[in-house]
Amino acid sequence: MRIWRLQELGDPIDQLKLVDEDAPTPGPGEVLIDVEAVGLAFPDVLQCRGMYQVKTGPGHTPGGECCGRVSALGDGVTNVEVGQRVAFLGSGGLAEQVTHHAGAVFPVPEGVSAATAAAIPINYCTTLYALHDRAKLQAGETVLITGAAGGTGTAAIQLAKAAGATTIAIAGGQTKVDLLKEIGADVVIDHNETPEWVDAVREASGGGVDVAYDPVGGDTFHQVRRCMGWDSRLLVIGFVAGIPEVKTNHALLKSYSIVGVHWGASLAKFPASLGEQMGTLLDMAAAGTVDPPLYPPFEFADAAQALQDIADRKVHGKAVVTL
């Protein structure tokens, strides 16, 4: 079978190679899966560079979000059947076949495509956890979303709208603006046209937002904090543009909370939450409540380019590799 392997730490386009290896065999309690689609995200880029919280090295295979068909069962597996389509979370997905613990695969409802199922785990589970567990989002509140045309940003728009919130989305360029309007963002601000967008957000939110969802960081964070309303919640999702210095006096003066969102660590503390989140989100996908906007899918042979495009911020929506 074919599998992508990291040769040395560095940029994906330089260090990922497609190689041939023997197919894995499922052990007790495992299933063998023929991979149909793999979702990719910025953490995959960071892992290739050795810059993620979970350290990697040569031999690493990216791809933490997958969907495929069960092709063989290990001893003792009774919860899934051969031929069943399942989604799962775990590293090493950029391969034609993978093994996975049977208790951590989630049946995909009829009508949900493999690409859609592979686009859900990281972005939508992170966002469901952020908005509901961490921000305690309520219907009628206003949510500011930066990096809104990316995978997490589009997930935030859809899940905030599903919760009855009003969304203000920040992105750059007409293509991204059109995408955000298409998926239902209430207010869209093009930061290329309006680089100083704080006043526009304040006006749209009636003085300040209730929740901010910021996967960008860097200088953007400082614009976000100026948009916060009284007793609001600023969600720290990630640092695509770098880790900002936090001015805590500003949080005191406006009585808002800066809230960390480390969804991956939450799974270690609450293992059952992944199954609950995936069940909720796959059902929402089947009902059409969430529908991840997909960047034109990449072929399996182009996976390294897909990751490099994510690194270079050329992708809008969710990047998915299909087999």
C-alpha positions in Angstrom: 0.0 0.0 0.0 1.0 3.7 -0.3 1.7 5.9 2.7 3.1 9.3 3.2 6.2 9.5 5.5 8.1 12.5 6.9 11.8 12.3 6.1 13.0 15.1 8.3 11.3 17.9 10.2 10.5 20.8 7.8 7.9 22.1 5.3 5.6 19.4 4.0 6.4 20.0 0.3 10.1 19.3 1.0 10.0 16.5 3.6 6.9 14.4 2.9 7.5 11.4 0.6 5.0 8.8 -0.8 6.4 5.3 -0.2 5.2 1.7 -0.5 4.8 -0.5 2.6 3.1 -3.7 3.6 -0.6 -3.2 4.6 -1.2 -3.4 8.4 -3.1 -6.2 10.1 -5.7 -5.5 12.7 -4.9 -6.8 16.2 -7.4 -7.7 18.9 -10.0 -5.0 19.3 -8.9 -3.3 16.1 -10.4 -2.8 12.6 -8.7 -2.5 9.3 -10.0 0.5 7.3 -9.7 1.3 3.6 -9.3 5.0 3.7 -11.6 7.1 1.4 -10.9 10.6 2.6 -8.5 12.4 5.0 -9.1 15.9 6.4 -6.0 18.1 6.9 -5.5 21.1 9.1 -2.8 23.5 10.3 -1.7 21.3 13.2 -0.6 18.7 10.5 1.7 21.4 9.2 3.1 22.1 12.6 3.7 18.4 13.2 5.7 18.2 10.0 7.8 21.2 11.2 8.2 19.8 14.8 6.4 22.8 16.2 3.2 21.2 17.6 2.5 20.4 21.3 2.7 16.7 20.4 6.3 16.2 19.1 7.0 14.2 16.0 10.0 13.2 13.9 11.1 11.2 10.9 8.6 8.5 9.9 5.6 10.5 11.0 2.5 10.2 8.8 0.1 13.3 9.0 -3.6 13.2 8.7 -5.6 13.0 11.9 -9.2 13.0 10.5 -10.3 10.1 8.4 -13.3 8.3 6.9 -13.3 4.9 5.2 -14.8 1.5 4.9 -14.1 -1.3 7.4 -12.4 -4.1 5.5 -11.4 -6.6 8.3 -12.1 -7.1 12.0 -9.6 -8.1 14.7 -10.5 -10.6 17.4 -13.3 -9.5 19.7 -14.7 -6.7 17.5 -18.5 -6.7 17.6 -19.5 -3.0 17.4 -18.9 -2.5 13.6 -19.2 -4.7 10.5 -17.1 -5.2 7.4 -18.2 -2.8 4.7 -19.5 -0.1 7.2 -18.4 3.5 6.6 -16.8 5.0 9.7 -15.1 8.2 10.7 -12.2 8.4 13.2 -9.6 10.6 14.8 -5.9 9.7 15.1 -2.6 10.4 13.4 -1.3 8.5 10.4 -4.3 8.9 8.2 -2.5 9.6 4.9 -2.3 6.0 3.9 -4.4 3.7 1.8 -5.1 1.4 4.7 -4.9 2.0 8.5 -5.8 0.1 11.6 -7.7 1.7 14.5 -9.2 0.7 17.8 -12.8 -0.4 17.1 -14.1 1.5 20.1 -13.0 4.8 18.7 -14.6 4.7 15.2 -17.9 6.3 14.6 -20.6 5.1 12.1 -21.3 7.6 9.4 -25.0 8.1 8.7 -26.4 7.4 5.2 -26.3 10.5 3.0 -23.1 11.9 4.6 -20.1 11.7 2.1 -16.7 10.5 3.1 -15.2 13.9 2.4 -17.8 15.6 4.7 -17.2 13.1 7.5 -13.5 13.6 7.3 -13.9 17.4 7.5 -15.7 17.2 10.8 -13.5 15.8 13.7 -11.0 18.5 14.5 -12.6 21.7 13.3 -16.2 21.0 14.4 -15.4 19.1 17.6 -13.0 21.9 18.6 -15.6 24.5 17.8 -18.5 22.6 19.5 -16.3 22.4 22.7 -15.2 26.1 22.4 -18.7 27.6 21.9 -20.7 25.4 24.3 -18.3 24.0 26.9 -16.0 27.0 27.2 -18.0 30.0 26.1 -21.4 28.8 27.2 -22.9 30.5 24.1 -26.5 31.5 24.4 -29.1 32.2 21.7 -29.2 35.8 20.8 -25.6 36.5 21.5 -23.1 37.9 19.0 -20.0 36.0 18.0 -16.9 37.5 16.3 -14.9 35.0 14.2 -11.4 35.8 12.8 -9.8 33.6 10.1 -13.4 33.0 9.3 -12.9 31.4 5.8 -10.7 28.6 7.2 -11.8 25.2 8.5 -12.3 26.3 12.1 -13.8 29.6 11.1 -16.4 28.2 8.9 -17.3 25.6 11.5 -17.7 28.4 14.0 -20.1 30.2 11.7 -22.3 27.2 11.2 -22.3 26.1 14.9 -22.9 29.6 16.2 -25.8 30.0 13.8 -27.2 26.6 14.9 -27.1 27.9 18.5 -29.1 31.0 17.5 -26.3 33.5 17.7 -25.5 36.3 15.3 -22.1 36.0 13.5 -19.6 38.7 12.5 -16.9 37.1 10.2 -13.5 38.6 9.4 -11.6 37.3 6.2 -9.5 38.7 3.4 -10.3 38.8 -0.3 -13.5 38.6 -2.4 -13.4 34.8 -2.8 -13.4 34.3 1.0 -16.0 37.0 1.6 -18.3 35.3 -1.0 -17.8 31.9 0.7 -18.8 33.4 4.1 -21.9 35.0 2.8 -22.8 31.7 1.1 -22.7 29.8 4.3 -24.8 32.3 6.2 -22.5 34.7 8.1 -24.6 37.6 9.2 -21.9 40.3 8.8 -18.8 39.8 6.7 -15.8 42.3 6.9 -13.0 42.1 4.4 -9.8 43.0 6.3 -8.1 43.7 3.0 -10.6 46.5 2.4 -11.0 47.5 6.0 -7.7 46.7 7.8 -8.8 48.7 10.9 -12.1 46.8 11.4 -12.7 47.3 15.1 -15.1 50.2 14.7 -17.1 48.2 12.1 -17.4 45.2 14.6 -18.5 47.5 17.4 -21.1 49.1 15.2 -22.4 45.7 14.0 -22.6 44.3 17.5 -24.1 47.4 19.3 -20.9 48.3 21.2 -19.1 45.0 21.6 -19.4 41.2 21.0 -20.4 38.6 23.5 -18.0 35.9 22.3 -14.9 36.1 20.1 -13.5 33.0 18.4 -9.8 33.7 17.5 -7.7 31.0 15.7 -5.3 33.7 14.3 -3.6 35.3 17.3 -0.7 37.7 16.6 -1.7 41.3 15.9 -5.3 40.2 15.1 -5.7 39.3 18.8 -5.2 42.9 19.8 -7.9 44.0 17.4 -10.2 41.3 18.7 -9.8 42.3 22.4 -10.8 45.9 21.5 -14.1 44.4 20.1 -15.1 42.8 23.4 -18.3 43.8 25.2 -18.9 43.9 28.9 -18.7 40.4 30.6 -17.8 38.8 27.3 -15.6 35.7 26.5 -12.5 35.8 24.2 -11.8 32.3 23.1 -8.1 31.5 22.4 -8.2 28.9 19.6 -4.8 29.1 18.0 -1.9 31.2 16.8 -1.6 31.0 13.0 -0.1 34.6 13.1 2.0 34.1 16.3 1.5 34.1 20.0 0.4 37.6 21.2 1.4 39.4 24.5 -1.8 39.7 26.5 -2.7 43.1 28.1 -4.6 41.9 31.2 -5.5 45.4 32.3 -7.8 45.7 29.3 -9.6 42.5 30.3 -10.1 44.0 33.8 -11.4 47.3 32.6 -14.0 45.7 30.3 -14.6 42.7 32.6 -14.2 40.1 29.9 -12.7 36.6 30.2 -9.8 35.3 28.1 -10.7 31.6 27.8 -8.2 28.9 26.6 -9.6 26.2 24.3 -7.4 23.1 24.3 -9.9 20.5 22.9 -7.2 17.8 22.5 -6.3 17.9 26.1 -9.9 17.9 27.1 -10.3 14.4 25.5 -7.7 13.0 27.9 -9.7 14.3 30.8 -13.1 13.4 29.5 -12.6 10.4 27.1 -16.3 9.8 26.5 -16.7 13.4 25.1 -15.3 12.5 21.7 -18.0 10.0 21.0 -20.7 12.4 22.2 -19.4 15.2 20.0 -18.9 13.0 16.9 -22.4 11.6 17.3 -23.9 15.0 17.6 -22.0 16.5 14.7 -22.5 13.5 12.3 -26.3 13.7 13.0 -26.2 17.4 12.3 -24.4 16.7 9.1 -27.0 14.2 8.1 -29.7 16.7 8.9 -27.9 19.4 6.9 -27.5 21.7 9.9 -23.7 21.6 9.4 -22.2 21.3 6.0 -18.4 21.8 5.9 -17.4 23.9 2.9 -14.7 21.9 1.1 -11.8 23.3 -0.8 -11.6 21.5 -4.1 -10.4 18.0 -2.9 -6.8 17.0 -3.5 -5.7 13.7 -4.9 -3.8 11.3 -2.6 -0.6 11.8 -4.7 -0.9 15.6 -4.0 -1.2 15.4 -0.2 2.2 17.1 0.4 1.0 20.0 -1.8 -2.2 20.2 0.1 -0.4 20.6 3.4 1.9 23.2 1.9 -1.1 25.2 0.6 -2.5 25.2 4.1 0.9 26.4 5.5 0.9 29.2 2.9 -2.7 30.1 3.7 -4.0 29.5 0.2 -6.8 27.2 1.3 -10.3 28.4 2.2 -12.8 26.0 3.8 -11.6 22.5 4.6 -8.7 20.8 2.8 -9.5 17.1 2.2 -7.5 14.4 0.4 -9.6 11.8 -1.4 -8.6 8.2 -2.3 
